[in-house]
């Protein structure tokens, strides 16, 4: 698992808070990476799915990830089949997901006093189960996922929809994200952004 994440809060105040899920609230990114490696190995992918390759696409849907890798490496992997295998592999690892305590502690400090939401490129059932597993589902009444918008990160759509549902102007929203694509999406939405930095991963990263 990763080392304790670090983040720095901006000096100005905000009226609403939007959180990514995987790698921000839940320490699940290394498990997703393992699941991806399983899926690609079983489908004889002609590339090594390194941590760097994975992290560059963090925040994108599974199918889009496969499509972009096909374009990058000239492969012809079936996005639907590979994504399905990744989901099944991740489901086997899912029970070991842990909360990222510093971010969850901040969420608990603002929930109930300010509007809060989750905006994730994942699918709704998985995000909901993740939040339930780490004990914070009841704190997050608004969950926006890839199926709710036309364009995923780095487009601003996810965050703009979350702000709309919270009834908070984008300029008054602060986004917590662990990926650079997510930070770009927050900035394009006109929001403040906090990068949650995770430490080095273990073997296979």
C-alpha positions as protocol buffer text, in pm:
chain_id: "A"
residue {
  index: 1
  type: UNK
  ca { x: 0 y: 0 z: 0 }
}
residue {
  index: 2
  type: UNK
  ca { x: 99 y: 360 z: -36 }
}
residue {
  index: 3
  type: UNK
  ca { x: 259 y: 577 z: 228 }
}
residue {
  index: 4
  type: UNK
  ca { x: 48 y: 838 z: 406 }
}
residue {
  index: 5
  type: UNK
  ca { x: -70 y: 1095 z: 152 }
}
residue {
  index: 6
  type: UNK
  ca { x: 5 y: 1461 z: 190 }
}
residue {
  index: 7
  type: UNK
  ca { x: -197 y: 1761 z: 82 }
}
residue {
  index: 8
  type: UNK
  ca { x: -192 y: 2134 z: 142 }
}
residue {
  index: 9
  type: UNK
  ca { x: -509 y: 2334 z: 189 }
}
residue {
  index: 10
  type: UNK
  ca { x: -534 y: 2674 z: 17 }
}
residue {
  index: 11
  type: UNK
  ca { x: -546 y: 2985 z: 232 }
}
residue {
  index: 12
  type: UNK
  ca { x: -885 y: 3104 z: 106 }
}
residue {
  index: 13
  type: UNK
  ca { x: -1220 y: 2968 z: 222 }
}
residue {
  index: 14
  type: UNK
  ca { x: -1456 y: 2763 z: 5 }
}
residue {
  index: 15
  type: UNK
  ca { x: -1828 y: 2692 z: 25 }
}
residue {
  index: 16
  type: UNK
  ca { x: -1839 y: 2339 z: -122 }
}
residue {
  index: 17
  type: UNK
  ca { x: -1606 y: 2042 z: -142 }
}
residue {
  index: 18
  type: UNK
  ca { x: -1577 y: 1778 z: -415 }
}
residue {
  index: 19
  type: UNK
  ca { x: -1376 y: 1458 z: -368 }
}
residue {
  index: 20
  type: UNK
  ca { x: -1244 y: 1204 z: -614 }
}
residue {
  index: 21
  type: UNK
  ca { x: -1281 y: 850 z: -478 }
}
residue {
  index: 22
  type: UNK
  ca { x: -1001 y: 610 z: -577 }
}
residue {
  index: 23
  type: UNK
  ca { x: -663 y: 735 z: -457 }
}
residue {
  index: 24
  type: UNK
  ca { x: -821 y: 1031 z: -277 }
}
residue {
  index: 25
  type: UNK
  ca { x: -1072 y: 897 z: -25 }
}
residue {
  index: 26
  type: UNK
  ca { x: -994 y: 528 z: -76 }
}
residue {
  index: 27
  type: UNK
  ca { x: -647 y: 373 z: -87 }
}
residue {
  index: 28
  type: UNK
  ca { x: -738 y: 158 z: -384 }
}
residue {
  index: 29
  type: UNK
  ca { x: -512 y: 263 z: -669 }
}
residue {
  index: 30
  type: UNK
  ca { x: -253 y: -9 z: -618 }
}
residue {
  index: 31
  type: UNK
  ca { x: -534 y: -267 z: -621 }
}
residue {
  index: 32
  type: UNK
  ca { x: -672 y: -126 z: -945 }
}
residue {
  index: 33
  type: UNK
  ca { x: -321 y: -151 z: -1091 }
}
residue {
  index: 34
  type: UNK
  ca { x: -293 y: -517 z: -993 }
}
residue {
  index: 35
  type: UNK
  ca { x: -635 y: -585 z: -1147 }
}
residue {
  index: 36
  type: UNK
  ca { x: -530 y: -413 z: -1469 }
}
residue {
  index: 37
  type: UNK
  ca { x: -211 y: -618 z: -1489 }
}
residue {
  index: 38
  type: UNK
  ca { x: -416 y: -935 z: -1445 }
}
residue {
  index: 39
  type: UNK
  ca { x: -655 y: -833 z: -1722 }
}
residue {
  index: 40
  type: UNK
  ca { x: -382 y: -735 z: -1965 }
}
residue {
  index: 41
  type: UNK
  ca { x: -181 y: -1050 z: -1898 }
}
residue {
  index: 42
  type: UNK
  ca { x: -481 y: -1271 z: -1969 }
}
residue {
  index: 43
  type: UNK
  ca { x: -548 y: -1086 z: -2293 }
}
residue {
  index: 44
  type: UNK
  ca { x: -182 y: -1104 z: -2403 }
}
residue {
  index: 45
  type: UNK
  ca { x: -131 y: -728 z: -2419 }
}
residue {
  index: 46
  type: UNK
  ca { x: 188 y: -641 z: -2612 }
}
residue {
  index: 47
  type: UNK
  ca { x: 305 y: -393 z: -2347 }
}
residue {
  index: 48
  type: UNK
  ca { x: 392 y: -386 z: -1979 }
}
residue {
  index: 49
  type: UNK
  ca { x: 132 y: -194 z: -1785 }
}
residue {
  index: 50
  type: UNK
  ca { x: 365 y: -3 z: -1555 }
}
residue {
  index: 51
  type: UNK
  ca { x: 258 y: 221 z: -1269 }
}
residue {
  index: 52
  type: UNK
  ca { x: 358 y: 527 z: -1473 }
}
residue {
  index: 53
  type: UNK
  ca { x: 142 y: 412 z: -1764 }
}
residue {
  index: 54
  type: UNK
  ca { x: -146 y: 351 z: -1525 }
}
residue {
  index: 55
  type: UNK
  ca { x: -115 y: 678 z: -1337 }
}
residue {
  index: 56
  type: UNK
  ca { x: -106 y: 886 z: -1656 }
}
residue {
  index: 57
  type: UNK
  ca { x: -462 y: 769 z: -1723 }
}
residue {
  index: 58
  type: UNK
  ca { x: -595 y: 778 z: -1368 }
}
residue {
  index: 59
  type: UNK
  ca { x: -945 y: 922 z: -1370 }
}
residue {
  index: 60
  type: UNK
  ca { x: -1046 y: 790 z: -1712 }
}
residue {
  index: 61
  type: UNK
  ca { x: -1300 y: 515 z: -1764 }
}
residue {
  index: 62
  type: UNK
  ca { x: -1172 y: 160 z: -1807 }
}
residue {
  index: 63
  type: UNK
  ca { x: -1289 y: 132 z: -2166 }
}
residue {
  index: 64
  type: UNK
  ca { x: -1130 y: 463 z: -2265 }
}
residue {
  index: 65
  type: UNK
  ca { x: -806 y: 351 z: -2102 }
}
residue {
  index: 66
  type: UNK
  ca { x: -794 y: 39 z: -2320 }
}
residue {
  index: 67
  type: UNK
  ca { x: -884 y: 239 z: -2632 }
}
residue {
  index: 68
  type: UNK
  ca { x: -603 y: 486 z: -2569 }
}
residue {
  index: 69
  type: UNK
  ca { x: -352 y: 209 z: -2503 }
}
residue {
  index: 70
  type: UNK
  ca { x: -454 y: 42 z: -2827 }
}
residue {
  index: 71
  type: UNK
  ca { x: -381 y: 368 z: -3008 }
}
residue {
  index: 72
  type: UNK
  ca { x: -50 y: 416 z: -2828 }
}
residue {
  index: 73
  type: UNK
  ca { x: 85 y: 64 z: -2877 }
}
residue {
  index: 74
  type: UNK
  ca { x: -89 y: -45 z: -3197 }
}
residue {
  index: 75
  type: UNK
  ca { x: -272 y: -324 z: -3017 }
}
residue {
  index: 76
  type: UNK
  ca { x: -626 y: -450 z: -3086 }
}
residue {
  index: 77
  type: UNK
  ca { x: -749 y: -540 z: -2741 }
}
residue {
  index: 78
  type: UNK
  ca { x: -1126 y: -553 z: -2692 }
}
residue {
  index: 79
  type: UNK
  ca { x: -1204 y: -262 z: -2455 }
}
residue {
  index: 80
  type: UNK
  ca { x: -1524 y: -419 z: -2321 }
}
residue {
  index: 81
  type: UNK
  ca { x: -1368 y: -760 z: -2250 }
}
residue {
  index: 82
  type: UNK
  ca { x: -1051 y: -620 z: -2092 }
}
residue {
  index: 83
  type: UNK
  ca { x: -1251 y: -375 z: -1880 }
}
residue {
  index: 84
  type: UNK
  ca { x: -1484 y: -654 z: -1767 }
}
residue {
  index: 85
  type: UNK
  ca { x: -1187 y: -869 z: -1662 }
}
residue {
  index: 86
  type: UNK
  ca { x: -1034 y: -574 z: -1476 }
}
residue {
  index: 87
  type: UNK
  ca { x: -1359 y: -520 z: -1285 }
}
residue {
  index: 88
  type: UNK
  ca { x: -1380 y: -887 z: -1189 }
}
residue {
  index: 89
  type: UNK
  ca { x: -1016 y: -895 z: -1077 }
}
residue {
  index: 90
  type: UNK
  ca { x: -1066 y: -578 z: -876 }
}
residue {
  index: 91
  type: UNK
  ca { x: -1380 y: -723 z: -713 }
}
residue {
  index: 92
  type: UNK
  ca { x: -1166 y: -1003 z: -571 }
}
residue {
  index: 93
  type: UNK
  ca { x: -926 y: -750 z: -417 }
}
residue {
  index: 94
  type: UNK
  ca { x: -1196 y: -504 z: -311 }
}
residue {
  index: 95
  type: UNK
  ca { x: -1241 y: -616 z: 53 }
}
residue {
  index: 96
  type: UNK
  ca { x: -888 y: -498 z: 137 }
}
residue {
  index: 97
  type: UNK
  ca { x: -953 y: -134 z: 37 }
}
residue {
  index: 98
  type: UNK
  ca { x: -875 y: 107 z: 322 }
}
residue {
  index: 99
  type: UNK
  ca { x: -964 y: 474 z: 376 }
}
residue {
  index: 100
  type: UNK
  ca { x: -704 y: 745 z: 319 }
}
residue {
  index: 101
  type: UNK
  ca { x: -735 y: 880 z: 669 }
}
residue {
  index: 102
  type: UNK
  ca { x: -612 y: 1242 z: 633 }
}
residue {
  index: 103
  type: UNK
  ca { x: -856 y: 1310 z: 349 }
}
residue {
  index: 104
  type: UNK
  ca { x: -1142 y: 1126 z: 519 }
}
residue {
  index: 105
  type: UNK
  ca { x: -1074 y: 1324 z: 837 }
}
residue {
  index: 106
  type: UNK
  ca { x: -1104 y: 1648 z: 642 }
}
residue {
  index: 107
  type: UNK
  ca { x: -1427 y: 1525 z: 481 }
}
residue {
  index: 108
  type: UNK
  ca { x: -1571 y: 1449 z: 825 }
}
residue {
  index: 109
  type: UNK
  ca { x: -1473 y: 1799 z: 942 }
}
residue {
  index: 110
  type: UNK
  ca { x: -1675 y: 1972 z: 668 }
}
residue {
  index: 111
  type: UNK
  ca { x: -1963 y: 1729 z: 606 }
}
residue {
  index: 112
  type: UNK
  ca { x: -2282 y: 1862 z: 758 }
}
residue {
  index: 113
  type: UNK
  ca { x: -2147 y: 2217 z: 761 }
}
residue {
  index: 114
  type: UNK
  ca { x: -2087 y: 2255 z: 387 }
}
residue {
  index: 115
  type: UNK
  ca { x: -2216 y: 2080 z: 74 }
}
residue {
  index: 116
  type: UNK
  ca { x: -1992 y: 1784 z: -19 }
}
residue {
  index: 117
  type: UNK
  ca { x: -1990 y: 1538 z: -307 }
}
residue {
  index: 118
  type: UNK
  ca { x: -1792 y: 1271 z: -489 }
}
residue {
  index: 119
  type: UNK
  ca { x: -1704 y: 1308 z: -858 }
}
residue {
  index: 120
  type: UNK
  ca { x: -1534 y: 1001 z: -1002 }
}
residue {
  index: 121
  type: UNK
  ca { x: -1456 y: 850 z: -1340 }
}
residue {
  index: 122
  type: UNK
  ca { x: -1555 y: 511 z: -1201 }
}
residue {
  index: 123
  type: UNK
  ca { x: -1892 y: 338 z: -1221 }
}
residue {
  index: 124
  type: UNK
  ca { x: -2164 y: 416 z: -966 }
}
residue {
  index: 125
  type: UNK
  ca { x: -2203 y: 69 z: -807 }
}
residue {
  index: 126
  type: UNK
  ca { x: -1828 y: 38 z: -742 }
}
residue {
  index: 127
  type: UNK
  ca { x: -1796 y: 391 z: -605 }
}
residue {
  index: 128
  type: UNK
  ca { x: -2095 y: 343 z: -377 }
}
residue {
  index: 129
  type: UNK
  ca { x: -1961 y: 11 z: -246 }
}
residue {
  index: 130
  type: UNK
  ca { x: -1620 y: 170 z: -189 }
}
residue {
  index: 131
  type: UNK
  ca { x: -1763 y: 458 z: 12 }
}
residue {
  index: 132
  type: UNK
  ca { x: -1973 y: 214 z: 213 }
}
residue {
  index: 133
  type: UNK
  ca { x: -1674 y: -12 z: 279 }
}
residue {
  index: 134
  type: UNK
  ca { x: -1462 y: 272 z: 418 }
}
residue {
  index: 135
  type: UNK
  ca { x: -1750 y: 402 z: 628 }
}
residue {
  index: 136
  type: UNK
  ca { x: -1831 y: 737 z: 470 }
}
residue {
  index: 137
  type: UNK
  ca { x: -2124 y: 672 z: 235 }
}
residue {
  index: 138
  type: UNK
  ca { x: -2368 y: 848 z: 467 }
}
residue {
  index: 139
  type: UNK
  ca { x: -2156 y: 1164 z: 452 }
}
residue {
  index: 140
  type: UNK
  ca { x: -2179 y: 1195 z: 73 }
}
residue {
  index: 141
  type: UNK
  ca { x: -2536 y: 1238 z: -54 }
}
residue {
  index: 142
  type: UNK
  ca { x: -2416 y: 1344 z: -401 }
}
residue {
  index: 143
  type: UNK
  ca { x: -2221 y: 1099 z: -619 }
}
residue {
  index: 144
  type: UNK
  ca { x: -2139 y: 1190 z: -979 }
}
residue {
  index: 145
  type: UNK
  ca { x: -1980 y: 926 z: -1203 }
}
residue {
  index: 146
  type: UNK
  ca { x: -1871 y: 885 z: -1565 }
}
residue {
  index: 147
  type: UNK
  ca { x: -2218 y: 770 z: -1673 }
}
residue {
  index: 148
  type: UNK
  ca { x: -2362 y: 1109 z: -1574 }
}
residue {
  index: 149
  type: UNK
  ca { x: -2159 y: 1318 z: -1818 }
}
residue {
  index: 150
  type: UNK
  ca { x: -2056 y: 1313 z: -2183 }
}
residue {
  index: 151
  type: UNK
  ca { x: -1687 y: 1374 z: -2126 }
}
residue {
  index: 152
  type: UNK
  ca { x: -1470 y: 1243 z: -1844 }
}
residue {
  index: 153
  type: UNK
  ca { x: -1159 y: 1396 z: -1691 }
}
residue {
  index: 154
  type: UNK
  ca { x: -966 y: 1607 z: -1792 }
}
residue {
  index: 155
  type: UNK
  ca { x: -1289 y: 1768 z: -1917 }
}
residue {
  index: 156
  type: UNK
  ca { x: -1455 y: 1969 z: -1637 }
}
residue {
  index: 157
  type: UNK
  ca { x: -1797 y: 1806 z: -1679 }
}
residue {
  index: 158
  type: UNK
  ca { x: -1790 y: 1581 z: -1370 }
}
residue {
  index: 159
  type: UNK
  ca { x: -1697 y: 1863 z: -1137 }
}
residue {
  index: 160
  type: UNK
  ca { x: -1937 y: 2112 z: -1292 }
}
residue {
  index: 161
  type: UNK
  ca { x: -2225 y: 1868 z: -1250 }
}
residue {
  index: 162
  type: UNK
  ca { x: -2124 y: 1802 z: -889 }
}
residue {
  index: 163
  type: UNK
  ca { x: -2121 y: 2177 z: -821 }
}
residue {
  index: 164
  type: UNK
  ca { x: -2462 y: 2213 z: -984 }
}
residue {
  index: 165
  type: UNK
  ca { x: -2607 y: 1936 z: -770 }
}
residue {
  index: 166
  type: UNK
  ca { x: -2454 y: 2091 z: -456 }
}
residue {
  index: 167
  type: UNK
  ca { x: -2595 y: 2429 z: -564 }
}
residue {
  index: 168
  type: UNK
  ca { x: -2255 y: 2590 z: -515 }
}
residue {
  index: 169
  type: UNK
  ca { x: -2091 y: 2816 z: -779 }
}
residue {
  index: 170
  type: UNK
  ca { x: -1785 y: 2650 z: -937 }
}
residue {
  index: 171
  type: UNK
  ca { x: -1559 y: 2930 z: -812 }
}
residue {
  index: 172
  type: UNK
  ca { x: -1662 y: 2843 z: -455 }
}
residue {
  index: 173
  type: UNK
  ca { x: -1577 y: 2472 z: -488 }
}
residue {
  index: 174
  type: UNK
  ca { x: -1256 y: 2301 z: -377 }
}
residue {
  index: 175
  type: UNK
  ca { x: -1167 y: 1970 z: -541 }
}
residue {
  index: 176
  type: UNK
  ca { x: -954 y: 1696 z: -383 }
}
residue {
  index: 177
  type: UNK
  ca { x: -779 y: 1485 z: -647 }
}
residue {
  index: 178
  type: UNK
  ca { x: -485 y: 1245 z: -668 }
}
residue {
  index: 179
  type: UNK
  ca { x: -441 y: 1259 z: -1047 }
}
residue {
  index: 180
  type: UNK
  ca { x: -304 y: 1531 z: -1270 }
}
residue {
  index: 181
  type: UNK
  ca { x: -595 y: 1475 z: -1509 }
}
residue {
  index: 182
  type: UNK
  ca { x: -829 y: 1544 z: -1219 }
}
residue {
  index: 183
  type: UNK
  ca { x: -643 y: 1859 z: -1121 }
}
residue {
  index: 184
  type: UNK
  ca { x: -663 y: 1979 z: -1482 }
}
residue {
  index: 185
  type: UNK
  ca { x: -1037 y: 1908 z: -1485 }
}
residue {
  index: 186
  type: UNK
  ca { x: -1087 y: 2107 z: -1164 }
}
residue {
  index: 187
  type: UNK
  ca { x: -890 y: 2402 z: -1300 }
}
residue {
  index: 188
  type: UNK
  ca { x: -1086 y: 2394 z: -1625 }
}
residue {
  index: 189
  type: UNK
  ca { x: -1403 y: 2404 z: -1416 }
}
residue {
  index: 190
  type: UNK
  ca { x: -1281 y: 2722 z: -1248 }
}
residue {
  index: 191
  type: UNK
  ca { x: -1245 y: 2554 z: -911 }
}
residue {
  index: 192
  type: UNK
  ca { x: -976 y: 2536 z: -649 }
}
residue {
  index: 193
  type: UNK
  ca { x: -777 y: 2212 z: -645 }
}
residue {
  index: 194
  type: UNK
  ca { x: -587 y: 2013 z: -385 }
}
residue {
  index: 195
  type: UNK
  ca { x: -347 y: 1744 z: -505 }
}
residue {
  index: 196
  type: UNK
  ca { x: -342 y: 1442 z: -274 }
}
residue {
  index: 197
  type: UNK
  ca { x: 9 y: 1304 z: -305 }
}
residue {
  index: 198
  type: UNK
  ca { x: 67 y: 939 z: -233 }
}
residue {
  index: 199
  type: UNK
  ca { x: 402 y: 787 z: -151 }
}
residue {
  index: 200
  type: UNK
  ca { x: 588 y: 518 z: -344 }
}
residue {
  index: 201
  type: UNK
  ca { x: 401 y: 198 z: -423 }
}
residue {
  index: 202
  type: UNK
  ca { x: 515 y: -151 z: -358 }
}
residue {
  index: 203
  type: UNK
  ca { x: 624 y: -421 z: -605 }
}
residue {
  index: 204
  type: UNK
  ca { x: 459 y: -405 z: -943 }
}
residue {
  index: 205
  type: UNK
  ca { x: 414 y: -30 z: -924 }
}
